[in-house]
Amino acid sequence: MPNRRLPIGQNEVPQRTRRLCGEISEPYICEYLRGLRLSYFLGISALGVNLTSATASPNLRAVRWYLHVDMDSFYVSVERVMDPSLKGKPVIVGGASGRGVVTSASYEAREFGVHSAMPGFQARKLCPNGIFLPSRRRLYSEYSEKVFAIFEDYSPEVHAISIDEGLVDLTGTERLLGAPLQTSHKIINRVQDELGLPCSGGLSTSKAIAKIAATYAKPHGLMYVPAQAERSFLRPLPVKAIPGVGPKTHEELAKRGIKTIADLFNLPDLCRRHLDLEAGDSQERVHDHSVGNETTLDQPVKAIEHMEEVLWRLTEEVGGRLRHRGSYARCITVKIRYTNFKTITRSQTLVTPTCFDREIFEVARHLLTNNLNRGAAVRLLGISASHLQSEGWQESMFDHQKRKNMEKLYRGIDEIRERYGDKVIGTAKAHNSGR
């Protein structure tokens, strides 16, 4: 696609509108600028707001702006940076032995039906000519840090949702950086130009809508939903577009005749449960870098043992990223979301900060078991480490030596994982050691 910018005067909309996907019935302007597809939702056109500026109208200057960035096939993209010959081929990270699961699949592999969290043996049946690669978590963590470093050049308020997904709060950056839409475009292109990694973004006044928009912008696109056009954007979408609505919830809503988000809007109480557009968006902003990871489970689980297995995998990811950046966390937070969409977060402040998997897991497991609603099915689990520091806390000589020994141990583990893959070596799970 040629790298040309199309004029976006309102009188030219009819010649350049298109339907982005089957579910969205509202028109979009689509243009290409340096290879990045930009999609502008036109539900606000009647308000006379210039689509090139998210703050053109005085009555919209006070709104918050959130850019949700989701890396495209992140692990595969990193592998392609390391080995350009993989470009255009069906690449699958994880599941090489047949016993593990797929952690990332290229769009070429997805055409065969391969997707994340699929068992490796099933992926091989669907895509026998696929190129299976071992997961290299430390390498991906290094590139994740580089991606988030770019985000932090544009905002002090950056939330790492996972290793390949982040939320950039662009509220109040207009005077320094220009319109949020222009800034969003710069961020996504910088990640591509400097790191060789494609990503997609959604820009909106709501965190939830920004995430949905980023999903529809894939691959390598940016979707902008202007202020006051949020509900018009959401109405035609299927309820399955809402983050966290899995097959079971989708089926339950369909039985009640709820197929689109417009249907959900007609039931305010149910809408607040599944899509609370106000939650978190009007809260006081508190700057605190954190490292976290969360996962939506393929099937809801009730067994605490299964939840601990998931929590352990998340812990290894968070611990590895902490150690890579040389940070210690003084606060550990666990996030639990049930199938009825009730979500709770519980935190514990540590006497001594840590970056070690077993110590993090012990705290996370304690928070999980003490706050879990027994018998209720869990849909999502997450863990984050915050109040980060690299030095400045008091400890005894014994504790200091113990920490140095642990640093040496985990440094060795991380190096072996980097060289031979994540599954080669690991520490014994803390919850097994006590049984």
TATA-V501272 format. One record per backbone hydrogen bond with DSSP energy under -0.5 kcal/mol. NH is the residue of the N-H (numbers start at 1). CO is the residue of the C=O. If there is no record, write none. Layout:
BEGIN
nh=[NH & NH]
co=[CO & CO]
END
This chain:
BEGIN
nh=[4 & 6 & 12 & 13 & 15 & 16 & 16 & 17 & 18 & 20 & 24 & 25 & 28 & 29 & 30 & 30 & 31 & 32 & 33 & 36 & 37 & 37 & 38 & 38 & 39 & 40 & 41 & 41 & 42 & 45 & 47 & 48 & 49 & 53 & 56 & 60 & 61 & 63 & 66 & 67 & 68 & 68 & 69 & 69 & 70 & 71 & 72 & 73 & 77 & 78 & 79 & 80 & 81 & 82 & 83 & 86 & 87 & 89 & 91 & 92 & 93 & 94 & 94 & 98 & 102 & 103 & 104 & 106 & 110 & 111 & 112 & 113 & 114 & 117 & 118 & 120 & 121 & 123 & 124 & 125 & 126 & 127 & 130 & 131 & 132 & 133 & 140 & 141 & 142 & 143 & 144 & 145 & 146 & 147 & 148 & 149 & 150 & 151 & 152 & 153 & 153 & 154 & 155 & 158 & 159 & 160 & 161 & 161 & 162 & 165 & 166 & 167 & 168 & 169 & 169 & 170 & 170 & 171 & 173 & 177 & 178 & 178 & 183 & 184 & 185 & 186 & 187 & 188 & 189 & 190 & 191 & 192 & 193 & 194 & 195 & 195 & 196 & 197 & 198 & 200 & 201 & 202 & 203 & 204 & 210 & 211 & 212 & 213 & 214 & 215 & 216 & 217 & 218 & 218 & 222 & 223 & 224 & 225 & 225 & 226 & 229 & 233 & 234 & 235 & 236 & 237 & 239 & 241 & 242 & 245 & 246 & 250 & 251 & 252 & 253 & 254 & 255 & 256 & 256 & 257 & 258 & 259 & 261 & 262 & 264 & 265 & 266 & 266 & 267 & 271 & 272 & 273 & 274 & 275 & 277 & 279 & 281 & 282 & 283 & 288 & 291 & 293 & 295 & 297 & 297 & 301 & 307 & 308 & 309 & 310 & 311 & 312 & 313 & 314 & 315 & 316 & 317 & 318 & 319 & 320 & 321 & 322 & 323 & 324 & 325 & 326 & 326 & 327 & 328 & 329 & 330 & 330 & 331 & 332 & 333 & 334 & 335 & 336 & 337 & 338 & 339 & 341 & 344 & 346 & 348 & 350 & 354 & 360 & 361 & 362 & 363 & 364 & 365 & 366 & 367 & 368 & 369 & 370 & 371 & 371 & 372 & 374 & 376 & 378 & 379 & 380 & 381 & 382 & 383 & 384 & 385 & 386 & 387 & 388 & 389 & 400 & 401 & 402 & 403 & 404 & 405 & 406 & 407 & 408 & 409 & 410 & 411 & 412 & 413 & 414 & 415 & 416 & 417 & 418 & 419 & 420 & 421 & 422 & 424 & 432 & 433 & 434 & 435]
co=[2 & 4 & 9 & 10 & 12 & 12 & 13 & 13 & 28 & 18 & 21 & 23 & 18 & 40 & 16 & 28 & 38 & 4 & 36 & 33 & 35 & 220 & 31 & 36 & 222 & 29 & 39 & 224 & 27 & 42 & 44 & 45 & 44 & 50 & 53 & 57 & 58 & 60 & 204 & 168 & 66 & 202 & 67 & 166 & 200 & 164 & 198 & 71 & 73 & 74 & 75 & 76 & 77 & 78 & 79 & 83 & 84 & 86 & 89 & 131 & 104 & 92 & 133 & 95 & 118 & 93 & 93 & 91 & 106 & 107 & 109 & 110 & 109 & 102 & 115 & 100 & 98 & 119 & 120 & 121 & 122 & 123 & 127 & 90 & 130 & 92 & 136 & 137 & 138 & 139 & 140 & 141 & 142 & 143 & 144 & 145 & 146 & 147 & 148 & 149 & 150 & 151 & 151 & 156 & 167 & 158 & 159 & 165 & 165 & 162 & 69 & 159 & 67 & 157 & 167 & 65 & 168 & 65 & 170 & 173 & 173 & 174 & 179 & 180 & 181 & 182 & 183 & 184 & 185 & 186 & 187 & 188 & 189 & 190 & 190 & 191 & 192 & 191 & 196 & 70 & 221 & 68 & 223 & 66 & 206 & 207 & 208 & 209 & 210 & 211 & 212 & 213 & 214 & 215 & 37 & 201 & 39 & 203 & 223 & 224 & 226 & 229 & 230 & 231 & 232 & 234 & 259 & 238 & 239 & 242 & 244 & 246 & 247 & 248 & 249 & 250 & 251 & 252 & 253 & 254 & 253 & 257 & 237 & 235 & 260 & 261 & 262 & 263 & 264 & 267 & 268 & 269 & 270 & 271 & 275 & 276 & 278 & 278 & 280 & 286 & 385 & 383 & 381 & 295 & 379 & 378 & 303 & 304 & 305 & 306 & 307 & 308 & 309 & 310 & 311 & 312 & 313 & 314 & 315 & 316 & 317 & 318 & 319 & 320 & 321 & 322 & 323 & 322 & 389 & 354 & 386 & 387 & 386 & 348 & 384 & 346 & 382 & 344 & 380 & 342 & 377 & 338 & 336 & 334 & 332 & 330 & 329 & 356 & 357 & 358 & 359 & 360 & 361 & 362 & 363 & 364 & 365 & 366 & 367 & 368 & 368 & 372 & 373 & 301 & 337 & 337 & 295 & 335 & 293 & 333 & 291 & 331 & 289 & 289 & 328 & 396 & 397 & 398 & 399 & 400 & 401 & 402 & 403 & 404 & 405 & 406 & 407 & 408 & 409 & 410 & 411 & 412 & 413 & 414 & 415 & 416 & 417 & 135 & 421 & 429 & 429 & 430 & 432]
END
